Amino acid sequence: MKRILLFSTILLALISNNYLNSQTSNHVFDKSDSVIIRELYNMALSEGESYENLRYLCKEIGARITGSTEAQMAVEWGQKIMTEYGF
């Protein structure tokens, strides 16, 4: 059974890798695309709320074991944040 699972996992990984490579090889990337993506990434980390959100989730809510009160608090907090962000 373990051999079948291992074989299936490896086969899936190889198929996925080939599929993803074939999808990206047809697209020509413009150098300005990577510059814009890098600027967005840097801005999100430096001017965004990512670190504050991470701090709140880790320090204020704490460990989130499945089924715990903290896990439920984290879900509710995440829903609230996503709603505020317009998702």
Buried (B, 14 or more C-beta within 10 A) or exposed (E): EEEEEEEEEEEEEEEEEEEEEEEEEEEEEEEEEEEEEEEEEEEEEEEEEEEEEEEBBEEEBEEBEEEEEBBEBBEEBEEEBEEEEEE
